[in-house]
Amino acid sequence: MPSSKGVGTAFGLIGMTSFSLTLPATRLAVRHFHPMVVGLGRPVIAACLAALLLALTKSSFPPRQYWKNFALVVIGVVFGVPLTFAWGMYTLPASHGAITLALLPLATALVATIRAGERPSPRFWLATAVGSMAVLAYALLSGAGKIVQGDWILFLSVAASALGYAEGARLTRVLSGWQVMSWALVIGAPFLIVPLVFAIRAYGLHGPPSAWAGFGYVCVVSQWLGMFAWYKGLAAGGISRIGQLQLLQPFCTVFFSAVLLGETVSLAMIVAAAVVVGSVALGRTAAIEIASESAARVSE
């Protein structure tokens, strides 16, 4: 039987790879659709699919004791991430945005420490810090290190993602990952429908097939299907440890940006990626202590 760490890593890599296409796909969409349409439409459409799945499987509404946790997931990955990603990609190239999000593993580990009772060892923090610094150094050397308005928006994405990831992973200890994300979407979508209708009326919904493809990807994969694997990975392998895999995401994103958007892959990126791979390997062997069940109760 595979170990929980191995299962977590496998599902984490699937989730990370699916997310690495999110920024290029969002960039394709916001070239023609207004960011408000993309940011609001993404969770609403995903919620329609989620509601259908929940109905077909006759899933019961989450118990009251978990409503607070679901509220935090909704704030993080249903409201915060889609809107900040859409506005960030409205002003930044996808490769630049990928570098800004390099701080996400550190943020996720911090939230896991605060909310999920995880206690990463100094070796883990060192490995994650080295990987983050490698990505940021690459950003500086490649000219993507200048802090602009779009970066500040994506810094909010880091906070929203870390909150939603850690809280969703905690819920996945008691519910399936697909149920956690599906119920979060169904709970949050009603608050977005009216603003979405006004946004479509104000800005329209006209674009070429490439824009529709990008929009479809972020709705179906980034907002819904990819989260199934990601939450499963976080819950099985540990939020901090699996969250560290997102150090690899900027380089996957830059690769996909080069393929889909014609953006450049440089030698500096390859060197930085090698350092990141080493830091992830080091972090995988570092100790991470999980607090007692009473200290890490999901409903707290």
Secondary structure, DSSP 8 states (H G I E B T S, - for coil): ---HHHHHHHHHHHHHHHHHTHHHHHHHHHTTS-HHHHHHHHHHHHHHHHHHHHHHTT-----GGGHHHHHHHIIIIIIIHHHHHHHHHHHS-HHHHHHHGGGHHHHHHHHHHHHS-EEE-HHHHHHHHHHHHHHHHHHHHHT-----HHHHHHHHHHHHHHHHHHHHHHHTTTS-HHHHHHHHHHHHTHHHHHHHHHHHHHH-----HHHHHHHHHIIIIIIIIHHHHHHHHHHHH-HHHHHGGGGSHHHHHHHHHHHHH-----HHHHHHHHHHHHHHHHHHTS-EEE--TTTT-TT-
